Amino acid sequence: MFSRILAFTVLWITCCGYRLHASDELGSDASRERPNVLFIAVDDLACTLGCYGDVIAQTPHIDRLAASGVCFQNAYNQLPLCNPTRASIMTGLRPDKIKVYDLDRHFRDELPDVVTLSQAFRSEGYFAARVGKIYHYNVPASIGTDGFDDPPSWDQTVNPIGRDKTDESLVYNAEPHRKISGALSWLAAEGGDEEQTDGMIATEAIALMQQKRDEPFFLAVGFFRPHTPYVAPQKYFDLYPPSSLRLPYSPPGDRNDIPLAAFAHNCPVPNYNLDHDTLIKATQAYYACVSFVDAQVGRLLDSLQQLDLAENTIVVLWSDHGYHLGEHDGVWQKRTLFEQSARAPLIIRSPQHRESAGVCRRIVEFVDIYPTLTDLAGIAAPENLDGRSLSPLLDNPLAEWDNVAVTQVLRPADDRLGDPVMGCSIRTDRYRYTEWGEGKYGFELYDHHADPLEFNNLAIDPDELTRNVIAELQPLLRSRASGQTPTTPFNPERL
């Protein structure tokens, strides 16, 4: 009898011990805080950052974010125009699936039931909010409104409007025939950071972080600058004396081997026919805005620390596309398939990957952002996403990674092109291959090993090696972008 009682007692203690152990594990899992997401978008930001090797840029705050996370040096957007690229990022789908190529079409026109990135987090109980520009705005006319937003994506939206809007009459427009939102235009503004829309955006985002610090949040913070007009407080202009700036180098005859369709319809003439001093002032204004936005990013990062949120918040910083500042003998702004436009900043800091922070030079795409964030947060994601999680590269930025990036852009018919022309480009570790109108309007091939600035178009007079490279890349490109002119609606005036 005693032996049975003893055996039962041992069994009871063992079981209780197991149950307590299991309960401890369950309690630990249940109590483990789900990571927040701070999702920072910067409009029209090229890789003009210290962490991307720009020796002019003064960007200490974004640089420290890069130093504590993974800085993806070769990240590529899907279409270098505000609305299409933002729609692609937020749906995790390529332009040919969402049928968004211009500034007027909404992705739900094609896919009414698509689940956006922030929706996926909302469905898991996250508070999702947007402050500023995440989806497309008609900058700057609609600052203060929802713009081209997607209501199902958010629990709350905040749309600050600062003195950059009320001071528009003071903006200098180097091209008076264009609206300031599309022209080289700028203002060295009076007053402080928090009077500007982007300063107000940072302030409102910090307030939301404080209000929601005790519940999981997905906070999207979208800064307007350095989109034109380039508006920033005077002190940021002072960081970049015009005498210290130069325009990019282009070899003589740089444009001779480039197809006409490669040049955007809104910038067909080198440098808009503007003089050197004006272009230098525009460069100064652009960099001033980059430093201004950098300061606002610094405020967000500081607030994460002050609110004790940094250790449980995934921080993502991205720009919707790259940006030209005069490359290829006078290309400005976006809408090209050259490296400067297709490549853009992407930095991810994940608390669970702090020890593997560093520089990653693998080829990644912006459609990878969606599955990466849902993977990091343990959130269910749709099965049809076009990208893949970058978690292996967050574990080890030097990990093997077999990938290419595809970027495309649609040209309207005009006095240069008889028909609308789709351009599609594929970037590998070594090459960039581009077709215009499935080749009808030209081909480009650049060897980034020998020609990182894309000065020598090998497709003009291809040798055997070039022909073999094209034969290998062409089907891979067309498997991700058809190259055909879309049959769905698009507005030629808004491409």
C-alpha positions in Angstrom: 0.0 0.0 0.0 2.8 2.4 0.9 4.6 1.6 -2.3 1.5 2.4 -4.3 1.0 5.7 -2.4 4.6 6.5 -3.0 4.4 5.7 -6.6 1.2 7.8 -7.0 2.9 10.7 -5.2 5.9 10.5 -7.5 3.6 10.4 -10.5 1.6 13.3 -9.2 4.7 15.4 -8.5 6.1 14.4 -11.9 2.9 15.3 -13.7 2.4 18.5 -11.7 6.0 19.3 -12.4 5.4 18.7 -16.1 2.2 20.7 -16.0 3.9 23.6 -14.3 6.8 23.4 -16.8 4.3 23.4 -19.7 2.3 26.1 -18.1 5.4 28.2 -17.7 6.2 27.7 -21.4 2.7 28.6 -22.4 2.6 31.5 -20.1 5.9 32.7 -21.6 4.6 32.4 -25.1 1.4 34.1 -24.2 3.1 36.9 -22.4 5.7 37.4 -25.0 4.9 40.8 -26.7 4.3 40.7 -30.3 6.7 43.0 -32.2 5.5 46.5 -33.2 6.3 47.7 -36.7 7.5 51.2 -37.5 7.1 51.5 -41.2 8.9 54.6 -42.5 8.5 55.8 -46.1 10.5 58.6 -47.7 9.2 60.1 -51.0 11.7 60.3 -53.9 14.7 59.4 -51.8 17.7 58.2 -53.9 20.6 56.3 -52.3 21.9 59.7 -51.3 22.7 58.6 -47.8 25.9 58.1 -45.9 25.2 54.5 -45.3 24.9 54.0 -49.1 28.3 55.5 -49.7 27.3 59.1 -50.5 30.1 61.2 -49.2 28.1 64.5 -49.6 25.0 63.5 -47.7 24.7 64.4 -44.0 22.3 61.7 -42.7 23.5 60.6 -39.2 20.2 59.3 -38.1 19.4 57.0 -41.0 23.0 55.9 -40.9 22.7 54.8 -37.3 19.5 52.9 -38.1 21.5 51.2 -40.9 24.3 50.4 -38.5 21.9 48.7 -36.1 19.9 46.8 -38.8 20.5 45.4 -42.2 21.2 47.9 -45.0 20.1 46.4 -48.3 22.5 48.0 -50.8 20.8 46.4 -53.8 17.1 46.8 -53.3 14.9 47.5 -56.3 11.4 48.9 -56.7 8.9 47.4 -59.1 7.8 50.6 -60.9 9.6 54.0 -60.3 6.5 56.2 -59.9 4.7 57.0 -56.6 1.3 55.3 -57.0 2.4 52.0 -58.7 5.3 51.3 -56.4 3.4 52.1 -53.2 0.5 49.9 -54.3 2.9 47.1 -55.2 4.7 47.3 -51.8 1.4 47.4 -49.8 -0.1 44.5 -51.8 3.1 42.5 -52.2 2.2 42.1 -55.9 3.8 43.1 -59.1 2.3 45.9 -61.3 1.1 43.4 -63.9 -1.0 41.7 -61.3 -2.5 44.9 -59.7 -2.7 46.7 -63.1 -1.4 49.9 -61.7 0.9 51.9 -63.9 -0.1 55.5 -63.5 -1.0 58.0 -60.8 -4.8 57.6 -61.1 -5.7 53.9 -60.9 -6.3 52.2 -57.5 -5.2 48.6 -57.0 -8.7 47.6 -55.8 -10.1 48.5 -59.2 -8.4 45.2 -60.3 -8.3 43.3 -57.1 -11.1 44.5 -54.8 -10.5 41.8 -52.1 -6.7 42.0 -51.9 -5.3 42.0 -48.4 -2.8 44.8 -47.9 0.2 44.6 -45.6 -1.3 46.6 -42.8 -4.6 44.8 -43.2 -2.8 41.5 -42.5 -1.6 43.0 -39.2 -5.0 44.5 -38.4 -6.6 41.0 -38.8 -4.2 39.8 -36.1 -5.3 42.4 -33.6 -2.7 45.1 -34.4 -3.6 48.8 -34.3 -2.7 50.1 -37.8 -2.4 53.8 -38.4 -1.0 56.0 -41.2 0.6 59.4 -40.6 1.4 61.2 -43.9 2.0 59.7 -47.3 2.0 55.9 -47.7 -0.4 55.5 -50.6 -0.3 58.1 -53.3 -1.1 61.8 -52.6 -1.3 64.4 -55.3 1.6 66.3 -53.8 1.5 69.0 -52.7 -2.1 70.0 -53.6 -3.8 67.4 -51.4 -1.6 67.6 -48.3 -4.0 67.5 -45.5 -6.4 65.0 -47.2 -6.4 61.3 -47.5 -5.2 61.5 -51.0 -5.3 58.2 -53.0 -5.7 56.1 -49.8 -7.1 52.7 -48.9 -9.5 52.9 -46.0 -9.5 49.1 -45.2 -5.8 49.4 -44.5 -6.0 51.5 -41.4 -7.7 52.0 -38.1 -6.7 55.6 -38.1 -5.2 58.2 -40.5 -3.5 61.5 -39.7 -2.9 64.1 -42.3 -0.8 67.0 -41.1 -0.5 70.2 -43.1 2.3 72.6 -42.4 3.6 76.0 -43.6 5.2 74.4 -46.7 1.7 74.4 -48.1 0.8 77.9 -47.0 4.2 79.2 -48.1 3.8 77.8 -51.7 3.8 81.3 -53.2 7.4 81.7 -51.9 8.7 78.6 -53.8 11.1 79.3 -56.6 10.1 77.4 -59.7 13.0 76.9 -62.2 10.4 75.7 -64.8 7.4 78.0 -64.5 5.5 76.1 -67.2 5.3 73.2 -64.9 3.5 72.8 -61.5 5.9 73.0 -58.6 5.1 69.4 -57.8 6.7 68.2 -61.0 9.3 70.9 -61.6 12.7 71.6 -60.2 11.5 74.0 -57.5 12.6 74.8 -53.9 12.3 76.9 -50.9 14.8 77.5 -48.0 12.1 78.0 -45.5 11.9 80.2 -42.4 10.9 78.7 -39.1 11.6 75.3 -37.4 11.3 71.7 -38.4 7.9 71.2 -36.6 6.2 73.9 -38.6 6.8 71.9 -41.8 4.5 69.1 -42.8 7.2 66.4 -42.3 8.0 67.8 -38.9 4.4 67.6 -38.0 4.2 64.1 -39.3 7.0 63.0 -36.9 5.3 64.8 -34.0 2.0 63.0 -34.7 3.6 59.7 -35.1 5.4 60.0 -31.8 2.1 60.9 -30.1 0.6 57.7 -31.5 3.5 55.6 -30.4 3.0 57.0 -26.9 -0.7 56.4 -26.9 -0.4 52.8 -28.2 2.7 51.8 -26.4 0.9 49.1 -24.5 -0.6 47.3 -27.5 0.9 46.0 -30.7 0.9 48.5 -33.5 1.7 48.8 -37.1 2.6 52.5 -37.6 3.2 53.7 -41.1 4.9 57.1 -41.3 5.2 58.7 -44.7 7.4 61.7 -45.3 6.8 64.0 -48.3 10.3 65.3 -48.9 12.5 65.2 -50.8 9.7 65.2 -53.4 9.5 68.5 -55.3 9.1 71.2 -54.3 12.3 70.8 -52.3 11.3 72.6 -49.1 13.3 72.5 -45.9 14.3 75.0 -43.2 17.3 77.2 -44.1 19.7 75.4 -41.7 19.6 72.3 -43.9 20.5 74.3 -47.0 23.5 75.7 -45.1 24.9 72.2 -44.8 25.5 72.1 -48.6 27.2 75.2 -49.9 26.8 75.4 -53.7 30.6 75.7 -54.1 31.0 72.2 -52.7 28.6 70.6 -55.2 29.1 69.2 -58.7 26.8 67.6 -61.3 27.3 63.9 -62.1 29.9 63.0 -64.7 28.8 61.7 -68.1 31.2 60.7 -70.8 31.0 62.5 -74.2 28.2 61.0 -76.3 26.7 59.2 -73.3 23.2 59.2 -74.8 24.2 58.0 -78.3 23.7 54.3 -77.4 20.6 54.7 -75.3 17.2 54.0 -76.8 14.9 57.1 -77.0 12.3 55.4 -74.9 14.7 55.1 -72.0 14.4 58.8 -71.3 11.3 59.8 -69.4 8.7 61.8 -71.3 8.7 64.5 -68.6 12.5 65.0 -69.0 13.3 64.4 -72.7 15.7 67.3 -72.9 19.0 67.2 -71.0 18.8 69.1 -67.7 15.5 70.7 -68.8 17.7 73.2 -70.7 18.5 74.8 -67.4 21.9 76.5 -66.7 24.6 75.0 -64.5 24.1 77.3 -61.5 20.4 76.6 -61.4 21.1 72.9 -61.4 23.5 73.2 -58.6 21.0 75.1 -56.5 18.4 72.3 -57.2 21.0 69.8 -56.0 21.6 71.8 -52.9 17.9 71.9 -52.2 17.4 68.2 -52.7 20.2 67.3 -50.3 18.8 69.8 -47.8 15.5 67.9 -47.9 17.3 64.6 -47.4 19.0 66.0 -44.2 15.7 67.5 -43.1 13.9 64.1 -43.4 16.9 62.4 -41.7 16.4 64.7 -38.7 12.7 63.6 -38.5 13.7 59.9 -38.7 16.0 60.7 -35.8 13.2 62.0 -33.7 11.2 58.8 -34.3 14.2 56.6 -33.4 14.9 58.6 -30.2 11.2 58.3 -29.2 11.3 54.5 -29.6 14.2 54.5 -27.1 12.5 57.0 -24.7 9.3 55.0 -24.7 11.1 51.7 -24.1 9.8 50.4 -27.4 13.0 49.9 -29.3 13.6 46.4 -28.2 10.3 45.2 -29.4 9.8 47.2 -32.6 10.7 46.2 -36.1 11.8 49.4 -38.0 11.7 49.5 -41.8 12.8 52.5 -43.8 12.2 52.6 -47.5 11.8 55.0 -50.4 9.2 54.4 -53.1 11.9 54.6 -55.8 15.3 56.1 -56.6 15.9 59.5 -58.1 18.1 61.2 -60.7 20.1 64.3 -60.1 21.5 64.8 -63.6 23.0 61.5 -64.5 23.3 60.4 -68.2 23.9 64.0 -69.3 21.0 65.5 -67.6 18.3 63.0 -66.4 16.3 64.3 -63.4 13.7 62.8 -61.1 12.3 59.3 -61.6 10.5 57.2 -64.2 13.6 55.6 -65.7 14.9 52.0 -65.6 18.5 53.1 -65.0 20.1 52.1 -61.7 19.6 55.5 -60.1 15.8 55.2 -60.4 15.2 51.5 -60.1 17.4 51.1 -56.9 16.3 52.7 -53.7 17.1 52.6 -50.0 15.8 49.7 -47.8 16.8 49.3 -44.2 15.3 46.7 -41.8 16.1 46.6 -38.1 14.6 43.5 -36.4 15.1 43.2 -32.6 15.6 39.5 -33.0 18.4 40.0 -35.4 20.5 42.7 -33.7 23.6 40.5 -33.6 23.5 40.0 -37.4 23.3 43.7 -38.3 25.4 44.8 -41.3 25.4 45.5 -45.0 23.7 43.1 -47.4 24.6 43.3 -51.1 22.2 40.6 -52.3 19.6 41.5 -55.0 16.2 42.0 -53.3 12.9 43.5 -54.4 10.3 45.7 -52.8 7.7 43.0 -53.1 9.8 41.2 -50.5 8.9 43.7 -47.8 5.4 42.3 -47.2 6.3 38.7 -46.6 9.4 39.7 -44.6 7.3 41.7 -42.1 4.6 39.1 -41.7 7.3 36.4 -41.3 9.1 38.4 -38.6 5.9 39.1 -36.7 4.4 35.6 -37.1 1.5 37.1 -39.0 -0.4 35.0 -41.6 0.1 36.3 -45.1 -1.7 35.6 -48.4 -0.3 32.7 -50.3 0.0 34.5 -53.7 2.5 37.2 -52.7 5.2 37.8 -55.4 8.1 38.3 -53.0 9.7 36.1 -50.4 10.8 36.7 -46.8 14.2 38.3 -46.3 14.6 36.7 -42.9 17.6 34.5 -44.1 19.4 37.7 -45.0 18.5 39.3 -41.7 20.0 36.2 -40.0 23.1 36.5 -42.2 23.5 39.4 -44.6 26.2 37.3 -46.4 24.0 34.3 -46.9 23.6 32.7 -50.3 20.7 34.3 -52.1 19.6 33.5 -55.6 17.4 36.3 -56.9 16.9 38.9 -59.6 15.0 42.1 -59.5 12.5 43.3 -62.1 11.4 46.9 -62.6 9.1 48.3 -65.3 7.7 51.6 -66.4 5.0 52.6 -69.0 5.6 55.4 -71.5 2.8 57.3 -73.1 2.5 57.8 -76.9 3.8 61.2 -77.7 5.8 63.0 -80.4 8.7 60.6 -79.7 6.9 57.3 -79.5 4.1 56.3 -81.8 2.5 54.0 -79.3 2.4 53.5 -75.5 5.6 51.6 -74.7 6.2 49.3 -71.7 9.8 49.1 -70.6 11.0 46.2 -68.5 14.4 45.7 -66.8 16.0 42.8 -65.0 18.9 43.2 -62.6 21.2 40.4 -61.6 24.3 40.4 -59.5 26.3 41.4 -62.6 23.9 42.7 -65.3 21.0 45.0 -66.1 19.0 44.0 -69.2 16.2 46.2 -70.4 13.6 45.9 -73.2 11.4 48.7 -74.6 8.2 47.5 -76.1 9.4 43.9 -76.1 12.4 45.1 -78.0 10.6 47.1 -80.7 11.8 50.3 -79.2 15.3 49.2 -78.2 17.4 47.0 -75.9 20.0 47.8 -73.2 22.5 45.6 -71.5 25.0 46.9 -68.9 27.7 44.9 -67.2 27.9 46.3 -63.6 31.2 44.5 -63.0 32.9 46.7 -65.6 30.4 49.5 -66.0 28.5 50.3 -62.7 27.3 53.7 -64.0 25.7 52.1 -67.1 27.6 54.1 -69.7 28.2 51.3 -72.2 25.1 49.7 -73.8 26.4 46.3 -74.8 23.2 45.5 -76.7 23.9 48.0 -79.5 26.6 45.8 -81.1 26.4 42.5 -79.2 29.3 40.0 -79.2 28.7 36.3 -78.6 29.0 36.7 -74.8 26.4 39.5 -74.9 24.0 37.5 -77.0 24.3 34.6 -74.6 23.6 36.8 -71.6 20.5 38.3 -73.3 19.3 34.8 -74.3 19.5 33.8 -70.7 17.9 36.9 -69.2 15.1 37.5 -71.6 12.8 34.6 -70.6 13.5 35.3 -66.9 12.5 38.9 -67.4 9.3 38.1 -69.3 8.3 35.5 -66.6 8.0 38.4 -64.1 6.9 41.2 -66.5 5.2 40.6 -69.8 6.4 43.8 -71.4 3.1 44.2 -73.2 1.1 47.4 -73.3 -1.7 46.9 -70.7 -5.3 46.5 -71.9 -6.6 47.8 -68.5 -7.2 51.6 -68.2 -4.3 54.0 -67.7 -4.1 57.8 -68.0 -1.4 58.9 -70.4 -1.3 62.3 -68.7 -0.5 60.6 -65.4 2.2 58.1 -66.3 
